[in-house]
Amino acid sequence: MATHTDSEHPLTRQEFAEAYAAASGVTVAWLTANGREARPCTCDWEQCEGWQMARVGWEAARGYAWP
């Protein structure tokens, strides 16, 4: 298992993606192929794991930029 180096994220990006995929009944490869990626989450929810599963490309379609 990967070492956690960011105290704000109890899970690594990969661990979050794997758990999300398993809970959704799909694979990480399926999520990626269907335009999803794990991104840092800055919500204030106490139980947040520090990541969100986002759709790739929605920002460009709405005129936003993502670094």
C-alpha angles and dihedrals in degrees: 000000000000121000115250109232099165113072090199091063115056088189129044117242090255094049091050092048092049093049092046091050093048092049089049094048094241137095130257087246090057091050091050093046089051095052103263129132137170113250132178113273122214099187119132096231108135094222096046113130092212096256139084130196106236134184111247115234101019090111093057091048089055097040098258126131125223120196 
